[in-house]
């Protein structure tokens, strides 16, 4: 469907985009929004005069990539087809754009032309669906993930929506969106007078070497990250690119990466009041990873439980992308990353022990095994010859942990951030040896430019520096992310530089949330540390509605020196 307009203003407060036409006969303010729960897009044209609007499918039709059927009637245009002819046969999809004003359908071109009168507003409702069904992942369903044909559902929701006044749809959208966006508020000062400046210019003008930074776009991109997370329909967890992919074939197949990307997408969700939007992650694990992963665990490792590997998709893929047949020095089996795995195991075991008490399952055989194994586990903490946290649990003579290796990944710091096995479990907040080893490794790892120059590697570095209370290094990495990896649209781009380009990954936009939150709070052992690393540029700011691990939330503000001056806690156990 091809709808061309010039976007002038989009409000993150309401998620309603406004624009004006460039046509003399169409001098109006128009708007567009999407109902998250209804899975509908709504476009409203205000009193457009004698202008004509064409609804058609030229771009997809001419692409020739899909088996499609484009049709229209006097009030709608429909696109129906499958994603691939197979075998195997792809998903069936159905999209309808429905108009509030009748037009003329050209059956030969499949084009719906709408001529609006000067006294009428025009509303277009767009609905879509596929036959993907995550519950059809079993052997009984032949692992088809194929559900009901979406045609009837799309017909029903678009017909119901177009029968309502546009104002009612708009109100429902704003109420739902405001409930989520209002759950958390971050306030930073506008020290550079940037309010009112276009985002594209703010990003272009960003220079990481300007130590004062510009808190306004830094805060704006934080709000934008929450907006992107809220704007999904919430049927599946957010993937590398998702609905924002500019192409039909996204880089990395638009899949899930289990090493850090999927986790990074969720860093700021629960803390900023978006916990309900994380439910699809657990549904995905239960419906996708677990049944197929149990087969993979048995097939590859002869193991109980279930397993997944680094790259997987929504169709039950849990196996290795490639299989290494040469002899290797084995450390853990199965494993995807060397020393981060053992730290994750520590955290899973600790969580299981605490969760069993809450759930009343303290006598289960599984819990008994966990309690027996936990004291025997390797701690996953090894310091190398040059004082660094070691990545590889191998003798130094193997030469794997090299000084000056500026690789993009820092997987073995998962226990420092976003995890807590190093930072809390081993008293990393007060343990000078651990702090020094983390500092040494981060310093030698570089700023995240040499290897790939990706955005996600910078936001992770920033959060790790913040947890070290190294305020200015943390703020520099944050500025560098905007400088090197943020496009003028605000979306993160994979390859940075003076003109960022290449496939983008949403994990940098979402990971940005956790990074910005890190200077404001940190979880110790049942202890919350407020404002441990507020940058000098973020003077006199505040946070409202910050959710805490273990329950409750906190509001607080800080003064010109970055010191907390007001605190209000709600629902915190023990208070």
Secondary structure, DSSP 8 states (H G I E B T S, - for coil): --------EEETTTTEEEEE-S-TT---EEEEEEETTTTEEEEEE---TT-EEEE--HHHHHH--SEEEEEE-SSEEEEEEES---SS---EEEEEEEESS--EEETTTTEEEEE--TT--EEEEEEEEE-B-TT--STTTTT--B---SHHHHHHHHHHHHTS-HHHHHHHHHHHHHHHHTT-EEE---TT--TTS-HHHHHHH--TT-TT--HHHHHHHHHHHHHHHHTS-SSS---SSGGG-SSSS-GGGG-EETTTHHHHTTTTTGGGT-GGGGHHHHHHIIIIIHHHHHHHIIIII--SS----SEE-TT---S-SS---S----SSSS-SSTTHHHHHHHHHHHHHHHHHHHHT-TT-HHHHHHHHHHTTS-----B-TTS-B-SS-S-GGG--S-TT---S--GGGTTTTT--TTTTTT-TTT-HHHHHHHHHHHHHH-SS-SSTT-HHHHHHHHHHHHHTT-HHHHHHHHHHHHHHHB-TTS-B-SB-STT-BS---HHHHHHHHHHHHHTTEEE-SS-EEESSS--TTS-S-EEEEEE-TTS-EEEEEE-TTS-EEEEEEES-TT-
